[in-house]
Amino acid sequence: MSYYSLDRLEGPLAVLTDEQGGELQVPAASLAPLEPPIREGETLVQLGGQWVRDEAETALRRKKNAALLANLRRRGSRP
């Protein structure tokens, strides 16, 4: 299964990034049925031709990113 993160919305397009850093542009309207509305940074998968939010993967990625940021901040505060 391939995961994509919503990077940004550009007018009628949604720019998604894959796990290798590649970009995919899809019509923003194809994400409109998601409730609540999709936010930048959320993880999506495509199932049956529809985009589906993967809340567990989003939470995991956010937790990893928070840990990385905390580590960088600790390193930056060293003399």
N, C-alpha and C positions, 0 to 999 in steps of 0.2 A: 504494500500500500504506500502510495506517495503522499507526503504531507506538504502542504503549502501554507504560508503565512501571508496574511493581508499586509502588504507593505504600505500601500497608500491608495487613495482614490484620486483619479485625475479625470474630472468631468464625467463622461459616460463610461469610463473604464476603471476597472479595479486592477491594480498591479499586485500580483502574487509572486512570492519568491519560494523556490523549492529548496530542498535540503543541500543542494550543491551551490546555491547562490544564483541560479538562473532565474530569469523573470518570465512570467506568463501574464499576458493581458487578457482579461475576460470582461464581458459587459457587466457593469456594476449592477444592472437589473437582474442578472443571474444570481446575485447574492441577496437581492431584496426580499425573497420569501423567508429568509432567516429571521427568527424572532427570539430574543430581542435583536435589533439590528447589529450587524457585524461591526467590530471595532478593529482598528489597526493593531497588529500583533497577534490576533487570534489565529489559531491553526484550523485548517480546513482539509477535508479529503473529498474526492469526487466518488460518489456511489450512485450507480444507475443513471449516470448522466446529470446528476444534481450535486451541487456543493452542499456539504454537511459540516457543521461545526464539530470539532473534536475537543470537547471541554477538558477531558483528562490530559490530552497531549498539550493543550494550551497551558494548563496549570503546571505540568511538569517542566515545560520550557521556561515559564516565568520564574519558577523556583530555582532552576539552574542559573538563569540570568541574574537573579538577585544574589545568589551565592558568589558568582563571578564578580559582580560589582562590589560586594562587601569585601572580597579578597583584594581587589584592586585598591580600594580605599584604605585597607589596613596596610598594604605595602606602601602606599603613597604617604602615609603618616610616619613612616620610619625615618629616623635621622640619617 
